[in-house]
Amino acid sequence: MIHSAKDLSPDQRQAIESLLGRPILDGEQVSVQTVPASPEWLTDIQRNSREKGTDKLSMEQIDEEIASARRARPSRSGK
């Protein structure tokens, strides 16, 4: 559901501004959505990547890592 910021109660407005870290304008619209938490295995992968510093790789570096791994893999017969 979407609400106009001007229609929010002072408590709602304060809570939203606190979460956003900025004031909201009366002309803005506000919508709140929940999303499921990441599965534990994905959280583990993300944490491991941050610890190794691989979370900062560029797309070009990622593509090169993939290409390198594919070159090192034995070729499939018939393909």
N, C-alpha and C positions, 0 to 999 in steps of 0.2 A: 504494500500500500504506500502511496506517495502522499506526503503532507506538505503544505505550504509552510515555510518557516515562520511566517507571520501568525499562523494559527497554533503554534506550539506553546505549551505552558512554559513559564519561566524555568521550571525544573527540567523539562525536556530540552529546552534550548541550551541550558547550562551543560547538561550531560553531553549533548551532541557536540557543542563547541569544545568541551574538554577532550572528547575523543578525536576531533578533527585537529585540535591545536590551533584553531583560529575562530574568529567570530563568523557567524552566518548572517547573511543579509536577508531582509524580509522578502525580497523577490526570489530567493532560492527555494528549491523544493528539496525535501529530505526523504530518503528511503533507506530503510534498514533491512539488511539481508544477512542471514546466517549461512555459513557454508560448513560442510563436514570437516572435521580435523583430518590432517594428513595421516595415512596409516603409519604405524610405527616403523615399518621397513623403509618407507620413504624418508621419514624424519632421520633415521639412522644414516641413510645415504647422504642426505644434505649435511648433517653434522660432520661426517667423515670427509666430505668434500671441502668444507670450511677448514677443518684441521689440516688437511694436506695443501690447502691453498688452490685447489683446482676449481673452486667456485669462481675464480677470477679469470679463467681462460676465455679468450675471444672465440668467436665462432670459427675463425680461420684455424686457430690452434686445435679446437675440438675436431674439425674436419680432418686436419692432418693426423691427429691421433687415431682416428677411425681408419683412415687410409693406410697408415702404417701397420695397424693391427691386421687389416685385411691382406696386405702384402705378405705379412709374416705367416699367415695361415696357409696350410696346404691347400692346393687347388682341388676343387671338386671335379671328379671325372665326369665327362659328358656335358660339362657346362662351360 
